[in-house]
């Protein structure tokens, strides 16, 4: 880590330190904002004392970050426009974008925590990203739909929307089943449906029975671990975004990647090439389609497009329509030099429209990727432009694979094969140094320990009109831990806050305790307002920072 600061100029070091402080503040706030999700049930069911519950939660959050992986981290990073991420993020505009996102997320999380509202840190971060992307698209006159990676964004939104519904439905259904099996009046296990106060009045003790208590403690630890593995990854993604922006030469690819790792990436590209050749027909490429596209492009007001034509031999030619609407013709043998020249002019990463992924374009991308990876033992052998170039190409191939995976009637074996290819393909660009993982883990754990009480009171005392029973607490935690753990495994960001809150609401309704309409209304308002408010905040801050930069320069 210290080597990073010694290799950069002083003003870059200062900028980097400030940006990292912002990220760590965000993670600390995330910790004490979401800590209540894990400790509320064990505290209010008398399974653990508050200080011990919070300490266990902090430790489990720490290990959740360490062992959580990186799939969620990079699902957040890839929401940003790729040309902005790779070409402009190290400019003043890119720095303005980073600080706008972080500051807006910090302000909203801090505000909702102050008022004790269990709002979602995931919604906050995604809203901040969308806000700056909107402004970027407006300033560059690009389509907002293309800038936002719409299909990826929809997948994330669906996971954020459906995860609370799953928590609500499953918690309610399982509690209903338990009430039928263990009737409160007849069953010897009736006490699982008692609150600590009711058990104290009936049996003289408020603590849950030993096996219920163990279940509550383990499920609380599970929620904390799952929270660390999901929300901690978002902090890792933010730090990697900051580092790629402020010190891109060091971080756009993993300079510590071994020769074996690079060979693994190279093998993935080769295997995908073979897959394309063997399954040529699934790409539905026809010469007539190419001609139609070329004619239609001539009529459009476009600055740059890339389209390709593949003869049977798979030796191909490329047509480039430049700013003057001239068609430039190049042979594949000369492509390496022409492509590098175009890359220096920022043409490659500023395509205005993505045409269909036909076999020609795929071969074009694969060809240049293999050229760069050929005889490569270490990424230090590449210059700065080539590092950005290889990152762009690998992400492009990954995007192609994702599209191929969605082709109807594709076999399960093919989908598994392509999924494994994608992991091997991205192993040297989707990474995080261990010091980043540990820093985020410590920040999240620290936040968990110091500021849990405000939101815990809302969840534990103000959602239902009556205290939660042992069964309610146990079910809410178990289902939340499983839901969030599965989401982390498949790389989907979810809101720990909303999953647990909705699970508790579901059990309250089935239990017949009743819910406090005012509290539910406030939680729903925070849920609904998070996206538009953070979008407005980040977009406004982005414009403000750009204005300040222009004024100072």
C-alpha positions in Angstrom: 0.0 0.0 0.0 2.7 2.5 1.0 4.5 1.8 -2.3 1.4 3.2 -4.1 1.9 6.6 -2.5 5.6 6.8 -3.1 5.1 6.2 -6.8 2.6 9.0 -7.3 2.9 12.8 -7.4 2.1 14.8 -4.3 -1.2 16.3 -5.5 -2.3 12.8 -6.6 -1.4 11.4 -3.2 -3.5 14.1 -1.5 -6.5 13.4 -3.8 -6.2 9.7 -3.3 -6.1 10.0 0.5 -9.2 12.3 0.5 -11.0 9.9 -1.8 -10.1 6.9 0.4 -11.2 8.7 3.5 -14.6 9.4 1.8 -15.0 5.7 1.0 -14.0 4.6 4.6 -16.5 7.1 6.0 -19.2 5.6 3.7 -18.4 2.1 4.9 -18.4 3.2 8.6 -21.8 4.8 8.2 -22.9 1.7 6.3 -21.8 -0.4 9.3 -23.7 1.5 12.0 -26.6 2.1 9.6 -27.1 -1.6 8.9 -25.7 -3.1 12.2 -29.2 -3.0 13.6 -30.3 -5.6 11.1 -28.2 -8.3 12.8 -28.4 -7.3 16.4 -32.0 -6.1 16.9 -33.6 -9.6 17.1 -31.1 -11.1 19.5 -31.3 -8.0 21.8 -35.1 -7.7 21.8 -35.6 -11.4 22.3 -33.1 -11.3 25.3 -30.8 -13.9 23.6 -27.8 -11.7 24.1 -26.9 -8.5 25.9 -26.4 -5.5 23.5 -22.7 -5.1 23.9 -21.9 -8.7 23.2 -24.4 -8.9 20.3 -22.8 -5.9 18.7 -19.3 -7.3 19.2 -20.2 -10.6 17.6 -21.9 -8.7 14.7 -18.7 -6.7 14.1 -16.5 -9.8 14.0 -18.9 -11.6 11.6 -19.1 -8.5 9.4 -15.3 -8.5 9.2 -15.0 -12.1 8.1 -18.0 -11.7 5.8 -16.0 -9.0 3.9 -12.8 -11.2 3.9 -14.6 -14.3 2.4 -17.3 -12.6 0.4 -15.6 -12.5 -3.0 -15.8 -9.7 -5.5 -18.8 -10.5 -7.8 -21.1 -7.9 -6.1 -18.2 -5.3 -6.1 -17.8 -5.3 -9.8 -21.5 -5.5 -10.6 -21.7 -2.0 -9.1 -18.6 -0.8 -10.9 -19.9 -2.0 -14.3 -22.9 0.3 -13.9 -20.7 3.2 -15.0 -20.2 4.0 -18.7 -17.2 2.1 -19.9 -15.8 5.0 -21.9 -16.1 7.2 -18.8 -14.6 4.6 -16.6 -11.5 4.0 -18.8 -10.9 7.2 -20.6 -12.0 10.1 -18.5 -12.1 8.9 -14.9 -8.5 10.1 -14.3 -9.4 13.6 -15.5 -10.9 16.4 -13.4 -14.3 15.4 -14.6 -13.7 11.8 -13.4 -12.6 13.0 -10.0 -15.7 15.2 -9.8 -17.8 12.1 -10.6 -16.2 10.0 -7.8 -16.5 12.7 -5.1 -20.1 13.5 -6.1 -21.1 9.8 -5.8 -19.4 9.4 -2.4 -20.6 12.6 -0.9 -24.3 12.1 -1.9 -24.3 8.6 -0.6 -22.7 9.7 2.7 -25.2 12.6 3.2 -28.3 10.4 2.6 -27.1 7.5 4.7 -26.1 9.8 7.5 -29.4 11.7 7.4 -31.6 8.5 7.4 -29.5 7.1 10.2 -29.9 10.3 12.3 -33.7 10.0 12.0 -33.6 6.2 12.8 -34.9 5.2 9.3 -33.7 1.8 8.0 -32.9 3.0 4.5 -30.9 1.0 2.0 -27.2 1.7 1.4 -27.4 -0.3 -1.8 -30.2 1.9 -3.2 -28.2 5.0 -2.1 -25.1 4.0 -3.9 -26.9 3.0 -7.1 -28.9 6.2 -7.1 -25.7 8.2 -6.8 -24.2 6.3 -9.8 -27.3 6.9 -11.9 -27.3 10.6 -11.0 -23.8 11.3 -12.3 -24.4 9.1 -15.3 -27.5 11.1 -16.2 -25.5 14.3 -16.1 -22.6 12.7 -18.0 -25.0 11.6 -20.7 -26.5 15.1 -20.9 -23.2 16.9 -21.1 -21.8 14.5 -23.8 -25.2 14.4 -25.6 -25.2 10.6 -25.5 -28.2 8.3 -25.0 -28.9 7.7 -21.3 -30.0 4.2 -22.0 -26.6 3.3 -23.5 -24.6 5.0 -20.7 -26.5 3.2 -18.0 -25.9 -0.4 -19.1 -29.7 -0.8 -19.0 -29.9 -4.6 -19.0 -27.4 -4.8 -16.1 -29.2 -2.1 -14.2 -32.6 -3.9 -14.6 -31.1 -7.1 -13.1 -29.8 -5.1 -10.1 -33.2 -3.3 -9.6 -35.0 -6.7 -9.8 -32.8 -8.1 -7.1 -33.3 -5.1 -4.9 -37.1 -5.1 -5.4 -37.7 -8.8 -5.1 -35.4 -9.6 -2.2 -37.6 -7.8 0.4 -40.7 -9.5 -1.1 -39.1 -12.9 -0.8 -38.2 -12.1 2.9 -41.8 -10.9 3.6 -43.5 -13.9 1.9 -41.2 -16.7 3.2 -41.1 -15.3 6.8 -44.9 -15.1 6.9 -45.4 -18.5 5.3 -43.0 -20.3 7.7 -44.4 -18.6 10.8 -47.9 -19.6 9.7 -46.7 -23.2 9.3 -45.2 -23.1 12.8 -48.3 -21.6 14.3 -50.3 -24.5 12.8 -47.8 -27.2 14.0 -47.1 -25.7 17.5 -50.3 -24.2 18.7 -49.8 -21.7 21.4 -52.3 -23.3 23.7 -51.8 -27.1 23.2 -48.2 -27.7 22.1 -45.3 -28.2 24.5 -43.3 -25.9 22.2 -45.8 -23.1 22.6 -43.2 -20.8 24.1 -41.6 -20.1 20.7 -44.7 -17.9 20.1 -44.2 -15.9 23.3 -42.4 -12.5 23.7 -39.8 -12.2 26.4 -42.2 -10.3 28.6 -45.0 -12.9 28.2 -42.5 -15.7 29.1 -41.3 -13.8 32.1 -44.9 -13.5 33.4 -45.7 -17.2 32.7 -42.4 -18.9 33.6 -40.5 -16.3 35.5 -37.6 -16.0 33.0 -37.4 -13.8 29.9 -34.5 -15.5 28.1 -35.4 -17.9 25.3 -35.0 -21.6 25.8 -31.4 -22.8 25.1 -32.0 -24.2 21.5 -34.0 -21.1 20.5 -31.2 -19.0 22.0 -28.5 -20.8 20.1 -30.6 -20.5 16.9 -31.0 -16.8 17.4 -27.3 -16.2 18.0 -26.2 -18.3 15.0 -28.8 -16.7 12.7 -27.7 -13.2 13.9 -24.1 -14.1 13.1 -25.3 -15.4 9.7 -27.0 -12.1 9.0 -23.8 -10.2 9.9 -21.6 -12.4 7.8 -24.0 -12.1 4.8 -24.2 -8.4 5.3 -20.4 -8.1 5.3 -20.1 -10.3 2.2 -22.7 -8.2 0.3 -22.3 -4.7 1.5 -18.6 -5.0 2.1 -18.1 -5.8 -1.5 -19.7 -2.5 -2.5 -17.0 -0.7 -0.5 -14.3 -2.7 -2.2 -15.9 -1.8 -5.6 -15.8 1.9 -4.6 -12.2 1.8 -3.6 -11.2 0.0 -6.8 -13.2 2.7 -8.7 -11.3 5.4 -6.9 -7.9 3.7 -7.5 -8.6 3.2 -11.2 -9.6 6.8 -11.4 -6.7 8.4 -9.6 -3.9 5.9 -10.3 -5.2 4.1 -13.4 -1.7 3.0 -14.6 -1.4 0.9 -11.4 -4.9 -0.6 -11.1 -6.8 -1.0 -14.5 -5.3 -4.5 -14.5 -3.8 -6.6 -11.8 -0.1 -5.9 -12.1 0.5 -8.7 -9.5 -1.2 -11.3 -11.7 1.0 -14.3 -12.2 1.9 -15.8 -15.6 -0.4 -18.6 -14.7 -3.3 -16.2 -14.2 -2.6 -14.5 -17.5 -2.4 -17.9 -19.3 -5.8 -18.7 -17.7 -7.2 -15.5 -19.2 -5.6 -16.3 -22.6 -7.0 -19.8 -22.5 -10.5 -18.5 -21.8 -10.2 -16.2 -24.9 -9.0 -19.1 -27.1 -11.8 -21.4 -25.8 -14.4 -18.8 -26.5 -12.9 -18.4 -30.0 -13.3 -22.2 -30.5 -16.8 -22.1 -29.2 -17.7 -19.3 -31.7 -16.3 -21.4 -34.6 -18.2 -24.5 -33.5 -21.4 -22.6 -33.0 -21.2 -20.2 -35.8 -24.9 -20.4 -36.6 -26.2 -19.1 -33.3 -24.8 -15.6 -34.0 -27.2 -15.3 -37.0 -24.8 -13.2 -39.1 -25.7 -12.6 -42.8 -24.0 -10.5 -45.4 -27.4 -9.0 -46.3 -27.8 -7.7 -42.7 -24.4 -6.1 -43.0 -25.3 -4.3 -46.1 -28.5 -3.0 -44.7 -26.7 -1.7 -41.6 -24.1 0.0 -43.7 -26.8 1.8 -45.8 -28.7 2.9 -42.7 -25.5 4.2 -41.0 -24.8 6.5 -43.9 -28.1 8.2 -43.3 -27.5 8.7 -39.6 -25.8 11.6 -37.8 -23.1 9.6 -36.2 -19.5 10.3 -35.2 -18.2 6.8 -35.2 -19.4 3.2 -35.8 -17.6 -0.1 -36.2 -19.0 -2.9 -38.4 -17.4 -5.9 -39.9 -17.8 -8.4 -42.7 -16.6 -12.0 -42.5 -16.0 -14.1 -45.6 -16.2 -17.9 -45.3 -12.5 -18.1 -44.6 -13.0 -16.0 -41.4 -10.4 -13.5 -42.7 -12.3 -10.3 -42.3 -12.3 -6.6 -43.3 -13.5 -3.7 -41.2 -15.3 -0.5 -42.2 -14.9 2.6 -40.0 -17.2 5.6 -40.5 -15.3 8.6 -39.2 -16.4 12.1 -38.3 -16.4 13.2 -41.9 -18.7 10.2 -42.7 -15.9 8.7 -44.8 -15.6 4.9 -44.9 -12.1 3.7 -44.0 -11.1 0.3 -45.2 -8.4 -1.8 -43.6 -7.3 -5.4 -43.8 -7.1 -7.6 -40.7 -3.3 -7.9 -41.1 -2.9 -4.2 -40.7 -5.5 -3.9 -37.9 -3.1 -3.9 -35.0 -1.4 -0.6 -36.1 -4.6 1.1 -37.3 -6.5 0.1 -34.1 -3.8 1.4 -31.8 -3.8 4.7 -33.7 -7.6 5.0 -33.4 -7.4 4.1 -29.7 -5.0 7.0 -29.1 -7.6 9.3 -30.8 -10.3 8.0 -28.3 -12.4 6.6 -31.1 -12.6 3.0 -29.8 -14.3 3.8 -26.5 -16.7 6.3 -27.7 -19.0 4.3 -30.0 -22.3 6.0 -30.2 -24.3 2.9 -30.9 -23.7 -0.8 -30.3 -24.6 -2.9 -33.3 -25.6 -6.5 -33.0 -22.8 -8.8 -31.9 -22.2 -10.8 -35.1 -19.3 -13.3 -35.5 -17.2 -10.7 -37.3 -17.1 -8.2 -34.5 -16.4 -11.0 -32.0 -13.5 -12.2 -34.1 -12.2 -8.7 -34.3 -12.2 -8.3 -30.5 -10.8 -11.8 -29.9 -8.0 -11.2 -32.5 -6.8 -8.0 -30.7 -7.1 -9.6 -27.3 -4.9 -12.5 -28.3 -2.4 -10.2 -29.9 -1.9 -8.4 -26.6 -1.8 -11.5 -24.5 0.6 -13.4 -26.8 3.9 -14.2 -25.0 2.8 -12.0 -22.1 4.2 -13.0 -18.7 3.3 -9.9 -16.7 1.1 -6.9 -17.3 4.0 -4.7 -16.4 5.2 -5.4 -20.0 2.3 -3.4 -21.3 2.2 0.4 -21.5 -0.6 2.4 -20.0 -2.7 2.6 -23.2 -2.3 -1.2 -23.7 -3.5 -1.9 -20.2 -6.6 0.1 -20.7 -7.1 -1.5 -24.1 -6.8 -5.1 -22.7 -9.3 -4.2 -19.9 -11.7 -2.9 -22.5 -11.4 -5.9 -24.7 -11.8 -8.4 -21.9 -14.9 -6.6 -20.6 -16.3 -6.6 -24.2 -15.8 -10.4 -24.5 -17.4 -10.9 -21.1 -20.4 -8.8 -22.3 -20.6 -10.9 -25.5 -20.6 -14.1 -23.4 -23.4 -12.7 -21.2 -25.5 -12.0 -24.3 -24.8 -15.5 -25.7 -25.9 -17.0 -22.4 -29.3 -15.5 -22.9 -29.8 -17.1 -26.3 -33.0 -19.2 -26.2 -32.7 -23.0 -26.1 -29.0 -22.8 -25.1 -28.2 -26.0 -23.3 -27.4 -26.1 -19.5 -23.9 -27.5 -20.2 -23.2 -24.6 -22.6 -24.4 -22.1 -20.0 -22.1 -23.6 -17.3 -19.2 -23.7 -19.8 -19.7 -20.0 -20.7 -20.1 -19.0 -17.0 -16.8 -20.6 -16.1 -15.2 -19.0 -19.2 -16.3 -15.6 -18.0 -14.7 -16.1 -14.5 -11.4 -17.2 -16.1 -11.6 -14.3 -18.5 -12.0 -11.6 -15.9 -9.7 -13.0 -13.2 -6.9 -10.5 -13.9 -9.1 -7.4 -14.1 -11.8 -8.1 -11.4 -9.5 -8.1 -8.4 -8.8 -6.3 -5.2 -5.5 -6.1 -3.3 -5.7 -7.7 0.2 -5.1 -4.3 1.9 -8.3 -3.0 0.4 -10.3 -5.9 1.6 -9.0 -5.7 5.1 -9.5 -1.9 5.2 -13.1 -2.2 4.2 -13.6 -5.1 6.7 -12.2 -3.0 9.5 -14.3 0.1 8.5 -17.5 -1.9 8.4 -16.8 -3.6 11.7 -16.0 -0.3 13.4 -19.2 1.2 12.1 -21.2 -1.8 13.4 -19.8 -1.4 16.9 -20.2 2.4 17.3 -23.6 3.4 16.0 -26.2 0.6 16.0 -28.8 1.9 18.4 -30.8 4.4 16.4 -32.1 2.1 13.7 -32.3 -0.9 16.1 -34.9 1.0 18.2 -37.0 1.5 15.0 -36.8 -2.1 14.0 -37.2 -3.6 17.5 -39.8 -1.3 19.0 -41.6 0.7 16.4 -42.5 -1.7 13.6 -45.0 -3.8 15.5 -47.5 -2.8 18.2 -46.2 -5.6 20.3 -42.7 -7.0 21.0 -41.5 -9.7 18.7 -41.7 -13.3 19.7 -38.8 -15.8 19.7 -40.2 -17.4 16.5 -40.5 -14.1 14.8 -36.9 -13.1 15.6 -35.5 -16.5 14.6 -37.4 -16.7 11.3 -36.6 -13.1 10.3 -32.9 -13.7 10.8 -32.6 -17.1 9.2 -34.5 -16.1 6.0 -32.6 -12.8 5.8 -29.2 -14.6 6.2 -30.1 -17.2 3.5 -31.5 -14.6 1.1 -28.5 -12.3 1.4 -26.0 -15.1 1.3 -27.5 -16.5 -2.0 -27.5 -13.0 -3.5 -23.8 -12.5 -2.6 -23.0 -15.9 -4.1 -24.6 -15.1 -7.4 -23.2 -11.5 -7.5 -26.4 -9.6 -6.9 -26.5 -6.5 -4.6 -29.4 -6.6 -2.1 -30.5 -4.4 0.8 -29.9 -6.1 4.1 -32.1 -3.4 5.7 -35.1 -4.0 3.5 -34.8 -7.8 3.6 -34.8 -8.0 7.4 -37.4 -5.2 7.9 -39.8 -6.8 5.4 -39.3 -10.2 7.1 -40.2 -8.8 10.4 -43.3 -7.1 9.0 -44.4 -10.4 7.4 -44.1 -12.2 10.8 -45.9 -9.3 12.6 -48.9 -9.6 10.2 -49.2 -13.4 10.6 -48.7 -13.2 14.4 -51.6 -10.8 14.5 -49.7 -8.2 16.6 -50.5 -5.4 14.2 -48.0 -2.9 12.8 -47.5 0.7 13.4 -48.7 2.5 10.3 -46.7 5.6 10.9 -43.4 3.7 11.1 -44.1 1.6 8.0 -45.1 4.8 6.2 -41.7 6.4 7.1 -39.8 3.3 6.1 -41.6 3.1 2.7 -41.1 6.8 2.1 -37.3 6.4 2.8 -37.4 3.4 0.4 -39.2 5.3 -2.3 -37.3 8.6 -1.9 -33.8 7.1 -1.7 -33.2 6.7 -5.5 -34.6 10.1 -6.7 -33.0 12.0 -3.8 -29.6 10.5 -4.3 -29.8 10.8 -8.0 -30.6 14.5 -7.6 -27.9 15.0 -4.9 -25.1 13.3 -6.9 -26.1 15.0 -10.2 -26.3 18.4 -8.5 -22.9 17.9 -6.8 -21.4 16.7 -10.1 -22.5 19.9 -11.9 -21.3 22.0 -8.9 -17.9 20.4 -8.9 -17.6 20.8 -12.7 -18.5 24.5 -12.4 -15.9 25.0 -9.7 -13.2 23.2 -11.8 -14.1 25.4 -14.8 -14.0 28.5 -12.7 -10.6 27.7 -11.1 -9.0 26.6 -14.4 
